[in-house]
Amino acid sequence: MEFRLLGPVEVLDDSGRRIELAANRLRVLLAALLLQPNRVVGAQALVDTLWEDDLPARPRSALQTYISRLRTTLGTPIISTESAGYLISVEPEQIDLTRFRALVSASAATSDPHERTRLLSDALNLWRGEPLTGLAAGALIREAVPVLAEERLHAIELLLGARLELGEHAQVMSELSGLTKRHPLREPLWALLMEAQIRAERPADALATYSDASRRLADELGLDPGPALRRLHQAVLATDARAAAVRTSRDVVPHQLPSVGRSFVGRTRELAELDQALLGSIGPTASIAVISGTAGVGKTALAVAWGERVAAEFPDGQLYVNLRGFDPSGDLVSPEDAVRGFLDALQTAPSRIPFGAAAQAALYRTLLADRRLLIVLDNARSAEQVRPLLPGGRGCRVLVTSRNRLPGLLASEGARPVSLDLMDWEQAHSLLVGALGAARVAAEPAAAESLIALSARLPLALSLVAAHAAAHPAWPLETVALDLRRTKQGLDAFTGEDQMTDLRAVFSWSYQLATGSAARVFRLSGLHPGPYLSVAAAAALAGTTPERVRVALDELERAHLMSQVAPEQYTSHDLLRVYAAELAGSVDKEQECRQALWRLLDHYLRTADAGDQWLRPHRDPDVLPAASGSPYVLSFGGYQEAFDWFEAEHPNLVVLIEHAARQGFDGHATHLARTITGFLERRGLWNTWVDVMRTAIEASRRSGDLPGQVMAHRYRAHALARQGRLDEALAESEAALDLAVRSGDRVAEAWCQRVVAFVLAQQERLKESYDHDVIASELFKASGHRTGQALALNSLGWLHASTFAEYDQAVEYCTQAQRLYQEVDHKLGEAATWDHLGYAHRGLGNLPVAAQCYRKALELYQELNDLYYQALMLQNLGDIEHELGDLESAGGWWEQALDLLTELNHPTAEVVDSKLRSIDS
C-alpha cells in the first residue's frame, strides 16, 4: 500500500490501484495521521482538525465513527487505538513524504554533486502538485502545508546548487529567473542566481540581480539584503567571483580558529598529508584526521594553519574547541559542554536549544547535516571525548589533535592518522629567521644551529628562545646559546611522551629573566585551575591591585610565558602552566600557596555573590565563609554588567568549584555553586548545573553544612527536572525536604516543598503537587517570608485555574500573591501574577478585565526587558480581541507578538503567524 501526500491525498493498494476516499473528512483524518506516522496523534487534535468550531454534539463518538470508516476503507488493520489518541503503523517507504525527506537527507551526506543531483531530482519527482491539495481542514493540516512547501523549495535550492557545481550555469540561471519572480522575497534564490551569474563570468548581471533583490526586499519588507547576498555583492565588487561563489551557503558562518602566530613554518609534508586525507583527489577521502605528537610539537599550529589555508573549501565556516585533554588541572571539557558551545557559535537561539545532552547533540548533528564546515577538536585525550562531537553528515571534516594516537578513532571511525614529529633543521632555521631576521641569523650560523640543537627542534621551546633573543637585539646569538647551556645541558631528553626535564630549562631561562613581581605572578598563576586568568583574578592571587598586576602580566606576555586571549584575560600553554605550578610548590611556601588560593576563591565567591544579587535580587541572604584578609571584589553597575561577567567567567567558576572541593575549601565550593545558580538557569546550562550541585552536595556533606546540603539537593532537583530526568529530580527534592525538616529551618522546608510540587507537576501528579504547594504557602506565611509566600500563592492560583478550572479561587490566590510581590517590589513576580489573573478572568468570561491584566503584565515585562514574556502577553491580548470579534485589533496585537518571536527565533512564531493568516483568509 502506498500513501501520497505531495499533491492530492491518495492511497494506492498493492496492485497500484487507487482506493477511493470520497468524504473530505476521511482524507483529512488520514492525512493528519500520516503527517505523524507511527506516533500517537491526540484525539482532541484530530477533533479540532476535522471540525474546528463546527463541532458535532458528541465529537469523540463522531471521531470514533470516522476512524472505523477509514479502517474499513483501507481494508487493513494499520490504525490502532491508544490511550491518548490514534496511531497509524506504516513503513517509511509507504509514504511519499517520508521517501522525499529520506532522499533529501541522503543528498546531504554526499559530497559528490552528481550523486546529490540524482537524489534530489528523485526526491522532487515525487511531488504531484501542491501538498495536501483539496483538503478542507483545520489547523493541523493548514499548518502543515506551508511547512511542506518550504521543504520542497529548499530541496529545489539544494538541487540548483548541486547543478551549479556541475557547471550547468546557463540552465540554472534560466530556471532561477522564473523562481525569483514567483518567490521575490526568498533571498537564497537571489543568492543562487547571483552565484550562477558569477560562475558564468557575468558580474554586471550579478550586480543587477543584487540591485533588483535589494529593491524588492526594501519595498515589500523594509529590509536590507542579508549576509549571504551582501557577501556576494562585495565579492563581485572586489572582482573575486570564484571566491564569492564558494562563500554563499549560510548566513551564520562561524570562524572560531585561533591565530596561528608567526611561529608556524614549514610542515609541508604534513600539510600535504592533511590535503590528501581530507580533500585528496587520489583515492578515497576521510571525514576525520588525527594529528598526534608530543607536547609542544605544534599540533594546534598545524591544525589551525591548515584550516586557514583551505578555508575556501569550507564555505560554512570553522568550529573550534580546546578539549583540554591534558590540562594540568585534570578538568577536561566534556562533550556536552563542547556541543553547547558549538550551538552558541552557530547562533542557535537559547529558546530553540532542547534540554538534555542527547537532544542537544542531535540538534548539533542536524544543524551540520547539510553544511560543509571544518571542525577542529584540539587537545583531545581519548576517542570517547571526540565521538559525541562528530557531525552526522558527510559534508563536514573533523581535524583532531592529541598527544595520543587515538587508535580507537582510527579503527572504528576510519580516521586518518597524521603523525607530527620535531621540526627538521630547515624548518627550525626558518622559524629563527622569521623571528630574528635573515641577516642576524646569517651573521652567526653556528650559534643559530646551537640554539636549534639546544631547543631540540621543538617549536614551543625554540619559539621561547627566539622571542627572548628578539627582545635583546644587541646580544650576540652565541651569548644566548651559552646562557641556555649554563641553565641546562640540552633538550635531548624531550623525545618521549610528556617528559619535561629539558624543556624546564628553556622555561626556567625565560622565567629567571623576569622581574621579581612578574615571576611571582607567573608562579601563582599555576594555582589557578581554570582555562583563563583575568586581571582581577591575578590581582587576587598576588594579593595586589589590578593596576600593579597588569604590569607583571604585560611583562610575562612579552616573554611568551603568558598570552592575552581577550581584553583582561590571559592564558598559558598547558606545559607552562605545569611548570608554573611546580615553581609555586618549590619556591613559595605551602602556607603562602594556600593563602593565594584562598584569596582567589574569596575573590570569585564574593564577586559572584555580588553579581548574583543583580540576577536574583530577592533571593534569601547567605552567610559566606570567612575571608583571607580583605579580598579584592568586583562591583557591578547593573544586571547586564553582572550577567556579562558570569558569561565570561563561568568556565573558570565551574572548574574552581571542583578544585575548591579537592583542596579542602568545602565552604567555598558549596557557596560558589549557589552563586552561579542564577546564571546557569538563565543560560539553560542544565548539565553543568547538575554536576556543580553534585559537587556541592559532597562538599557540604563533608563539612557538616546542613543548610548547604539542603540548598544543593534542592537546586540539583530543579536542574534535573529541567532536563526531564523526573525520577531523579523527585528523589533529590525529597532528600532536600527531609534534610530541611531535620534542620528545623521552616523557610528552607518551604522552598523544598515548592520544588517537590514543581517536580510532581512535571510528572502530572497534580493533586499531590497542589498539596505540597499548600504546605509551602503555609510555611512561608508562618515564617513571614513574603517572597516565598507570594510564589507559592501564585502557583496555587495557576493550578486552580489551569488544572481544576476553579477560576474564582485562582483570582483569590493570585491577588494575595500580587499584594505580597508589590510590598517587596518584586516586579518579575508581580508581572507573573497579572498574567495568571488574566488567564483566570478569561476563564470567568470577564474578557475586558482579562485584557487589563495582560496589559499590566506587558508593561512590567517591557520595564524588565523580557522579550519572550512580552510576546506572550501581546499574543494573549490578540486572542481576547479575537474572541470579542475585533479582528483588526487582534491582528495588531498578534503582529507585534510575531515581530518579537521572530526576533527571538522562537517556534511559537509559527502559531501566531497561523492566527494572522486565518484573519487574512
N, C-alpha and C positions, 0 to 999 in steps of 0.2 A: 504494500500500500504506500502511495506517495501523497504528501500534503504540500500544497502550493499556496504561499502567502505573498510572493513577489509579483503581484498582479491581482486579478480577481481570485478570490479564495476558491480553491478547487481541491477535490480528492479524487485520486485515481486508484482503482483496485489493482490487484496483482497482474491482471492482464492488460492494464493500461487504459481501461475504460473509465470514463468519468462517472462518479457517484453523484446523483443529483441531491443538492441541498436546497430545496425550494424555498423554505422560510428564511427570511433575513436573520431572525434571531438564532436559528440553528448555525448559520455561517458565523455570526458574531460570537456565539458560545464556543465554537470550535477554534476560531482564531484566537480568542482570549486564552484558551488552554494551550494552544500550540506556541504562543509567544513565550510561554514559560514551561517548556516541555520537561517532563519528569520531575516537576516541582508542584507542590500543593498551591492551588490558587484559591484564595479565600472565598467563601460563599457570598459574603457581603459585597466583595469586589465584583463578583460575577453578576449579582443582582443589580448593582449600580450601573454596570456596563450594559446590561440587557434592557433596563427600563428607565434609568435615571430618575426623573421626577414623576414619571407616569407609572407609578408602582401598582401592581395588581393588589387585590385585597389580601392575599396570602402569598407574599413574594417567595418565601423559602419553598413552599409547596409548588409554586409555579416553576421555580428553578429546577426542582427535582423532576418535574414533568418533562422539561426540555432536555435534561440530562438523559432521561430514559429514552426519549425520541432520538437523540443523537446516537446513543449506543445501538439502537435498533437500526438506524440508517447506515451506520458504519459496518454493522454485522460482525464486529469482533470486540471482545471484552477488554478494550485498552483504556477505558476510563474507569477509575476506581474512586470510591467514596472514602474520604479521610475525615478525621475528627474536625479539622478546621476548614475543609472545603473539598475540592476535587482535583484529581491528578490524571494526566494523560501520559501513558507509557509508550514511548516511541524510540526507535533508533535514530541517531543523529542524521544518518544518510536518508531518512524518510522525509525530511523537511527541507525544502529548497533554501529557506533562510539559513538553516544550520550549515548546509553544504556551502552556501555563499560565504559565510563567516569563516569556515574552515579553510577555504581556498585563499581568502584574503590573508588570513593568519599565516598560511604556508608560504605565501609570497614574501612575507616579511622575514622569513627565516633563510632566504637565499640571497646571495649577492650577485647571482647571475641574472643580468637583465633579460636574457632570452627566456629563462625559466619563469621569472616574475611576470613577463608579458603573457606567457601561456596561461599561468594560473589565474591571473586577474581577468584575462579575456574569458576563460571558462566560468569564472565567478559571475561576471556581468551578463553572460549569455543566459543565466538562469532567470533574469528579470524579464517579465512579460508585460510590463507597464507600471503604473503607479501601484505601490503596495496596498494590499487590502482594499482594492477598488470596489466601490459599490456598497460598502457596509454602512448602514445607518446605525451608529453605535455610540456608546457612552465614552467616558473619559479614558478608560483603559485602552481602547482602540485609537481614539483621537490622539492620545499622547504618543502612541507607538508609531504612527505614520510619519511624522517629521523626523523621528529618530532613524527609522529605516531609510528614508530619503537621504538623510545626511550620510549614512553608511554607504549608500550607493554612490553618492557624489564623491566621497572620499576615495572609494575604490577607483573611480574614473580618474581622479587626480593621480593616484599611485600608478595606474596603467600609463597615463600620459607621461609621467616622469620616467618610467622604465623605457618607453619608446624613445624618449629623448636620448637616453643613454645609448640606444641602438642607432642613433643618427637619423631618426625619422623627423627631422626638423620641419620640413615643409608640410607634411601631412598633419603633424601635431598642431602647427600654427593655424591651419585651416579649421580644425575642429575647435581649437580654443577660441577662435574669433567668435564662433557661434555660442559657445558656452559662456563667455564673458557677457554676451548680450542677454542671455537668459538668466544669468546669476551675476548681475553687475556689482553686487556688494560683497562678493566672495573673493577675498584677497589671494588665497592660494592659486586660484585660476589665473588671475592677473600676473602673479609671480611666475607661473609656468609659461605663460605667453611671453613674458619678458625673457625668460631663460631660453626659450626656443629661438627668439629673435637674436639673442646674444650669440647662441651657438651657431646660428646661421650667418653670423657676422653682419647683422643689420642693426647696429647700435642706434641709428636715428629712429628706426621703428620702435625699438625698445624704449627710448626716451618719450616718444609719442604715446606709447601704451601707458607709461608711468603717469604722464600728464592726464590722460583720459581717466585712469583709475583714481587719481587724486581728486579730480573734479567730481566724479561720481560719489566718492566717499564723503566729500565735503558737502555736496548738495543734499544727499539723502540722509546722512548720519551726523554731519557736523564734525567728522573725524579726519585726522591726518592719516596717511598710509602707515601701516605697521612696520615693524623692524625688518621683515623679510623683503618687502618692496623697497624700503629705504636703502638696505644694503646693496640691492641690485642697482638701484639708481646711482649710488655713489661709485659702485664698481664700473658702471658704464662711463660715468664722467671721468673716472681715472683710467679709462681705456683698458681695464683689466677684465675683459669679457669672460675669459676662461675661468678665472677665479670666481667671478660673480656667479657663473653657472653652477659652481660647486657649493657655494655658501648659502643656499636658499632653503634648506629643508625645514628649519624650525624657527619660531620667534624666540624661544628660550634656548640660548646656546651658551652653556657654561664653559668657562675657561679657567679651570682650577689648578693647572700645572704651576708649581712654584718656579721661581727664577733659577736657572742652572748656574748662573755666575760665570766668571771668566776662567775658572779653573778647569773647565771641561775642554779637553783637547783630544785629538786622535780618535781612538776606538773605531777605526774604520771597519775592521773585520767584524766587530760585534754589531755595529750599526747595520752592516750588510746582512748579518745573520737575522737580525730582527726584521729587516725588509723581507727576506725570504720566508721567514717563519710566519709572518702575519699578513704580508702583502704580496708575496712572491708570485710570479707568473709561471715558474717552472715547478711542476709538481703541486700537490695539494697544500693549501694553507691551513693554519690552525687558528682557533679563536683565542688561544691563550699562549703566552710565552712567559717563562720564569727566568729572571736574571738572578743568578746566585753567585755569591762570592763572600770573602771575608769582610769584616767590619772596616769601613773607611776606604774601601777599594773603588768607590764611585758608582755603586749600583743605582742610586737615586739620580745622580747626574746623567748617567747613560739613559735611563728611562725618560727623564724629562727632555733631554736633548733630542732623543729620537721622536718623542711626541711633538716637539716644536717643529722638527724637520718635516714631518708628514702630516702637519695639521690640515692641509687641504684634503687629505684622504678621509677626514672625519668632519664633515660639514656640520654635524650636530654638536660638536664640541668635545671637551675632555672633562672627565671627573677624576678627582684625585683625593686619596685619603692616606694619611700615615697611620698604619695599624699598630705602631709602637710595639711590634712583636718582641723586641729586645730592649725595651725601655728599662733603664736601671731601676725604676720603681717597681717593675713587675706588673704594672697595670696596663693590660692590653686594651685596645679599642675593640669593643665587641662588635660582631657583625650587625647586631640590631642598631647600635649607635651609628655605625657607618652607613647603613641603609637610610636611617633617618636624616643623616647629613646630606646624602645624595638627593633625597626627596626635597630637602630645602634648597639645594643647589639648582634643582630643576624647577624651582619656584612653584612647587605644589602648595596650594593654599592649605593652611592648617585644618580648615573645615573639611577638606577632602581626604585627609590622611586618616586611615582607619585605625582602630585600637588593635594592639597585638602585633608582635613581631612578624608572625606568619603572614598576616594580612598586609602589613607594610612591605614585606619582601615581595609579595605577589604584585602589589601596586608598582613597586620599583621595576619588576620584570616587565609588567605591562607597558609602562611608560617608555621602556627601552626597546620594545618588541620590534618596532618599525623604524628605529633610528640607527644611525651609524656614528657611534661615539667611541673614543678611546677611554678606557677606564684603567687608571694606574693605581694599583694596590701596593703601596710602598711599605717595606719593612714588615712583612708577614712572618709569623712564627710557624704556622702549620697550614696544611691543606684545609683543615676544619675551619680555620679562621677565614679562609678565602671562599670556600664553596658557596655560602649563602649570598655572596656578593656578585656571583656570576650572572650575567643577563640571560634571558631566555632565548632571544632570537639569535640569528647568525650574522646580523649586520654589524654588531659591535666587536671590538677587540679588547682584550684584557692583558695588561702588562703587570706582572707581579715581580717584586724584588724581595729577596730574602737571603739571610746568611745560610739558610738550609736549602738543600736542593729540592725539597718538597716532592719526593718520589711518588707519594700518593696522588698528587695532582697530575703528574706526568702519566701515571698508569691509568687512572680512572677517567680523567678529563681530556686526555690527549694533548696536554700542554707541551710546548716545545722548550727544551732547556737551552739557555744561553749562559755559559759559564764565563765569569768575569775574573780575570787574574790581575796581577800587578801591571802597571803601565810598562811598556817596553822603553828602552833608552831614548828612542826618538821622541816618543810621546812625552816622557818626563822632561826632556830637553825643551820641547815646545811649550810646556807649562811654565818652565822657568823664563823662557823668552817672553811669553805673554805677560808675566808678572814684573820682570825686571828690565825688559828691553833687550833687543838683539845685541846692541853694542856692549853693554855691560857683561853679558854672558860670554860673548866672543872674546872680550879682553882677558878673561880668566877661565879658559876652558877646563883646566884641571880642577880648579876649585868648584866649578859648576858640577863636574862629574862627581866630586866628593859629596856635595850636597845631595845629589841624586842617590848615591850609594848609601849615605847615612840615613836617608829617608826611606830606603828600601823600595823606592819607586811606588810607594803607597800615596795615592793622590791626596788624602787628607793630611798626612804628615808633611808632604812636600809643599802643599799649599800654605801651611803654617810657617814653614821655613822661608818660603818665598815672600810671604806677607811681611815677615819681620825684616828680611833683607831690603824689601822695597821701602819700608818705613825709615831705613837708615841708608840713604843712597850714597853717603860718603864712605861707608865701610867697605873695605875690600871683601870679596866673597870668601877669600881664604880665612879671614878673621871670623866670619860667620861659621865656616866649617870647623875651625879649631875650637870655637866656643861650644859647638854641638858635641864634638868629640870629648871635651872635658866633662860634659854633663853625663854622657852615657856612650859607651862604645858601640855605635851602630844600632841598626834596627833589624838585623837579620833574623832575630828570634820571632819577629812578627810574620811568620809564614803559616802557622797553624790556626785553627779556628779560635777566635776570640782571645789569643794571647796578647797581653798588654805590656809586657816587660819593656820593650824598647820604644814603643810608642809613648810610654810615660816620659821618656827622655825628651822627646820633642815637645810634649805638653808642658813638662816642667820648665823647659827652657823658655817658652813663651811666658809661663806663669811667673818665673823668677824675675823677669824684666818688668813686671807690673809694679806699680806703686803699692805701698802697704795697704791703703784703703781699698784699692781695686782688687788686690789679691785676696783680701778678707771677704769682700762681696762675692768674688768668684768661688771661694771655698764654701761659703754659706749657701750659695745658690744650689749646691749639691744636696742640701737638705730639703729642697722644695720638690715634692714628688710629681707635680703636675707638668703638663706639656709646655706651659708658658710661664714666664716670670714677669709680672708687672712691676713698674717702677715703685708703686706703693708697697707691694709685697717684698721687694728687695730692701726697701727702707725699713720695713718691719723686721726682717731677718737681721739686718745690720744694726738695728736699734738707732737709726739716724733719721734724717729728714729726706724727703724725695729730692730736694734740690741738691743735697750732697751726694746722694747715691747716683744721680744721673751722671755726674762727672765720672764716677767709677765705671758705670755701665758703658759710657762712651769710650773710655779707655779700653775696656775689655772687647768692645766691638772692633776697634781699630786693630787689636791684636789677634782678631779672629777666634778669640776664646768664647765670645758670645755673638749673636747676630740679632738685629732688630727685625722682627717679622711684621710688626704693625706699630702704630703710634703707642708709645708707653708699654710695649710688650717685647720681651726678649726670650731667646731660647738658645740652646747649645746642641751640638751633635751629641748623641747618647754616650759616646766614648768619653767626651769631655765632661759630661755630667757624672759619669762613673769616677773619673779622675778627681773632679771637684769634691765629690762625697768622700773619696779616700783621703784627700788632703784635710778635709774638715775633721775626719776621725783621727788623723795623726798629728796635725798641727794644733788644733784647738782642743781644749779640754772637754771631756764628756759633758760636764755640767754646763759649759758655755754653749755647746751644741744644743743641749736640751732646752736651755733658755731661749736660744734663737728660734727653735721650732715652736716653743710656747708663744713667743712674740708673734710668729707667723700665724699660728692658729687663732690667737687673740684678734689679730688684725682682720682676718677673714670672718671670724664669728661676729665680731661687733659691727663690721661693715655690712655683712649680710643681714644682721638683725636690723640695722638702720634702714636698709633697702626694703626689707620685708614689711616694715611699718608703713611704707608707702604703698606696697602691693596689697597688704591686708591691714588697713588702719584700725579695724575693730576686733582684731584677734585678742586673745587673752594675754595678759602680761606674763613675762618669763624671767626667771632669775638665772643669769648667766654664770658660768664657772668663774672662779677667781682669776684675775688677770696677772700677768707677769709685768709689774711696773705700770707704766702709762702707755697703753698700746696706741699705735698710730691707726686712726679710724677715719675713713672717708665719710663725707656727708653728701646728701643729695638734695637737689632743689625741687624735686617733684617726682611724680610717678614714672614718667618716661625715662628720666635720667637713671632712676634706680633699676628699671627693667633692663635698660641697655647694659648696665654694669653686670647684672646677672647673666645676660646673653653672652657677654664676653668672657666671664669668669666661671661659668658653670662647669666646664670641663675640669678646671682646677678644683673647684669645690667638691665635686663628686669624688675625685681621687683623694683629696685631703681628708674626707670623712673616713674612708677606709684606712688611710695612712695614720690618722689620729688614733683610731681604734687599735691598730697594730702596735703603735708606740706607747700605749698606756694612757692616752688622753681621752678616756671614755666619755667624760663630760662634754668635751669639745665635739666629739663625734656625734653624740646624741643631739646637742643643740644646733650644730651645723645642719644636721638632717632636717630639723624643724624649720630653720630659717630659709632653706631652699625650697620648701614645700610649695609656697605660693607660686613661685616661678615655674617649677616643674609641672604643676597642674595647668597653668595657663598655656604652657608650650605643648602640652599633651605628651610629655616625655614619660609615659607610664612605666615602661620597663626600668628606666633609671630610678624612678620614684620607688618602685617595688624593691629594687636592690639596695637603695640607700636606706630605706626603712628596715630592711633585714639587718644591715649593719648596726643601725641604731638600737634595734631590739637586743642584739647580742651585747652591745656596749653598755646599755642601761642595765641589763641583767647582771653583768659583771660588777658594775659599780653600785648595785643595790638601789638604783634610782627608779623607784616605783612610778612616779609621775611620768618619767621619761619612757618607761615601758608602755604605759597606757597610751601616751601620745604616739609612739612608734607603731604599736599594733593598730591603733585607730586609723592613722594615715595609710598604713600598708593595706588595710581592708579597703579603704576608699580607692586606692590606686588599682588594686586587684579587680574591684568591681568595674572600674573604668575600662579594664581590659576584657571584661566579660568572664573573668575567672570567678564565678559567683560562689561556688562551694568553698574555695579557698578564702574568698573575701568574708564569707559568713563565719568561718572558723576564726579568722583574725579578729573580726568585730566582736565576736563572743568572748574571745580571750581578753580583748581590751576591756570589755564590760565587766568581766569577772575581776580583773585587776583593779578597775576603778572602784568597784564595790568594796574590795578589800582595803583600798586606800582611804576610804571614808570621804573622798572628795566628791561632793554632790554635783558640782559643775562638770567635772570630768566624767562622772557617771552619766550625766545628761547628754553630753556630746557623744558618748559611746552608745547610748540608747538611740540617738539620732542616726548614727552610722549603721547600726543594726537595722533600723527602719529603712534606711536608704537601700541596703543590700536586699532586704526582703521584698521591697517594692520592685527591684530589678528582677527578682525571681517570680513576680506576680503573686506573691503571697500577701495580698493587700490588707486583709483583716489583721494579720499579725503585724504588718508594717504600721498600720494605724494604731494598734495598741502600744507599740514602742514609742511612737510619736507622742501619744498622750502622756506616757510616763515622762518622756523628755521635757515636755511642756511643764508638767507639774514640778519637776526637779528644778528647772530653770527659774520658775516662778518662786519656789521656796527659797532659792539661793539669791534672789534679787538680780539675776543675770538677764538683763533686758534684751541684749542682742540675741542670745541663745533662745530665750523665750519667744522672741519675735520670729526667728527662723522656724521653730517648731510649730507655732501657731499658723504661720503662713503655709507650711507643709500640710498641716491638718486641713486647712481650708481648701487647699488644692485637691487633696484626697476626697473630701466631701463632695466637691464639685465634679471632678473628672471621673471618679470611680463610682460614687453612690448617687450622683445626681441630686444631692441634698444641697441645693443652692443657697437657701436661707442660712443654713448652718455655716456654709462656706463664707458667706458675706460677713457673718458674725466673727469667725476666726480671723479672717484676713484683715478686717477692720481693727481688731485688737492688735494684730501684728504691726499694722501700719502706724498706729499711735506710738508703739514702742520704738519702732525704727525712727520715727520723726523725733522722738525725745533724745535719741543718741546721735542724730544727724547722720544716719546710715542711708545714704542716697541710693545705693545699689539695692539694698533690701526694700526700701520704700518703693522703688520702681517695680520690683517683683510683685509687691502686694497690689499695686494698681493694676498690673497685668492680670493677676488672679481674680481681682474684683471684677474686672471687665468680663472675664470668662463666666463668672458666676451670674452677673446681671444679664449677660446674654442668654444664659440658660433659663433665667426667670422671665425672659421676654422683654426686659427693660432695655431696649436697644439704645435709646438716646443716652441713658446713664452709662451703659457699657462703653459707648463711644467716648464719653467724657473721661472715663477711667483710662482707656487706652491712650487718649491724648496726654493725660498727665504722666503716664508711664513713658510715652515718647519724649516728652520734654526732659525728663530726668535722664533717659538714656542718651539724649543728644548732649546734655551737660557733661555726661561721663564719657562721651565719645565712643560709645559702644555701638558700632555699626550694625552688628548682627541683630541685636535686640531692637534697634530702631526699625530695621526691615520687618521684623515680626509684628511690631506694633502697627506699622503702616499697612501691612497685609491684613491685620485684624480690622483696622478701620475701613479698609476697602470691602471686606466681607460684610460688615454691618451695613454700609451704604448699599451694597448689592441686595441684601435682604430687605432693606427699606424701599427698594425699587429705583434708587437714584444711580443709574448706570454710569452717568458721566462722572459723578463724584467718586464712585467705586474705581473707575478706570484711572482717575488721577492719583488716588492713594496707591493703587497697585503699580502704576508706572514708577512712582518714587521707590517703592519696595524693590521692584525689579532692577532699578539702577544700582541700588546698594548691594543686592545679592549678586548681581553680575560683577560688580567691583570686587566682591569677596570671592568670586568664583565658586559660589555655593550651589549645591544641586537643587535646592528649593526654588531657584530661579526658574526652572522649567515649569514648576507648578503655577507660579504667578504668571508666567508667560501664557500658559494654557488658559488661565482665567481671562486675561486680556483678549486673547483670540476668541474666546467664547462670546465676549461683548461685541467684538467686530463682526462676528458671523450672525 
